[in-house]
Amino acid sequence: MNIEELREKLIRAGVHPGLYSIAQTASESESYSLMRDGSAWAVLYKERGTFTEIGSDLSETQGCLLLLQLLSEAMCLGGPTKSGGS
């Protein structure tokens, strides 16, 4: 999986875009970022303005799968979803 496939999958799943950021740092608090770190990728979580590294030195596929897993778990635990629709 690459970042374009991940974006498409998250949009189709209705994951609120404020919960994640791909290839840039998250602007929202309590959100995830998938960032390029040199030749590797890292997954970060931002809470109250502080970033916590969840995974580092990952391939693009590993980073995408980790972010997808984290967001899937957050959604199953009753995390925020895209508004509208039932």
C-alpha positions as CSV (number, residue, x, y, z in Angstrom):
1,M,0.0,0.0,0.0
2,N,1.2,3.5,-0.8
3,I,0.0,6.9,0.6
4,E,-2.3,7.5,-2.4
5,E,-4.1,4.1,-1.8
6,L,-4.2,4.9,1.9
7,R,-5.8,8.3,1.3
8,E,-8.5,6.7,-1.0
9,K,-9.2,4.0,1.6
10,L,-9.6,6.5,4.4
11,I,-11.9,8.7,2.4
12,R,-14.1,5.7,1.3
13,A,-14.3,4.6,5.0
14,G,-15.5,8.1,6.0
15,V,-12.6,8.8,8.4
16,H,-12.7,12.4,9.4
17,P,-9.7,14.2,7.8
18,G,-9.0,16.0,11.1
19,L,-7.9,12.6,12.6
20,Y,-4.9,12.1,10.4
21,S,-2.3,13.8,8.2
22,I,-0.4,12.2,5.4
23,A,3.1,13.4,4.4
24,Q,2.8,16.5,6.7
25,T,2.6,17.1,10.4
26,A,-0.9,17.1,11.9
27,S,-2.5,20.5,12.6
28,E,-5.2,19.1,14.8
29,S,-4.6,17.8,18.4
30,E,-5.4,14.2,19.0
31,S,-4.5,13.1,15.5
32,Y,-2.0,10.9,13.7
33,S,0.6,11.9,11.1
34,L,2.4,9.7,8.6
35,M,5.6,11.5,7.8
36,R,8.6,10.8,5.6
37,D,11.8,10.7,7.7
38,G,14.7,10.8,5.3
39,S,14.3,7.6,3.3
40,A,12.0,6.0,5.8
41,W,8.5,6.8,7.2
42,A,7.3,7.5,10.7
43,V,3.9,7.5,12.4
44,L,3.3,10.1,15.1
45,Y,0.5,11.0,17.4
46,K,-0.2,14.6,18.4
47,E,-1.9,15.3,21.7
48,R,-2.0,18.8,23.3
49,G,0.6,20.0,21.0
50,T,3.1,17.3,21.7
51,F,4.1,14.6,19.2
52,T,4.7,11.0,20.3
53,E,6.5,8.7,17.9
54,I,4.5,5.4,17.5
55,G,6.6,3.9,14.7
56,S,9.8,4.9,13.0
57,D,12.2,3.6,10.3
58,L,9.2,2.1,8.4
59,S,8.7,1.5,4.7
60,E,5.9,3.4,3.1
61,T,3.8,0.2,3.1
62,Q,4.5,-0.4,6.8
63,G,3.7,3.2,7.7
64,C,0.4,3.1,5.8
65,L,-0.7,-0.2,7.3
66,L,0.2,1.1,10.8
67,L,-1.8,4.3,10.4
68,L,-4.7,2.4,8.9
69,Q,-4.6,0.0,11.9
70,L,-4.5,2.8,14.4
71,L,-7.4,4.7,12.8
72,S,-9.4,1.5,12.5
73,E,-8.9,0.9,16.2
74,A,-9.9,4.5,17.1
75,M,-13.0,4.2,15.0
76,C,-14.1,0.9,16.6
77,L,-13.6,2.4,20.0
78,G,-16.2,5.1,19.2
79,G,-13.8,7.8,18.0
80,P,-15.0,10.7,15.9
81,T,-16.4,10.0,12.5
82,K,-17.3,12.1,9.5
83,S,-20.5,14.0,10.4
84,G,-23.7,13.4,8.5
85,G,-25.3,10.1,7.6
86,S,-26.2,7.4,10.1
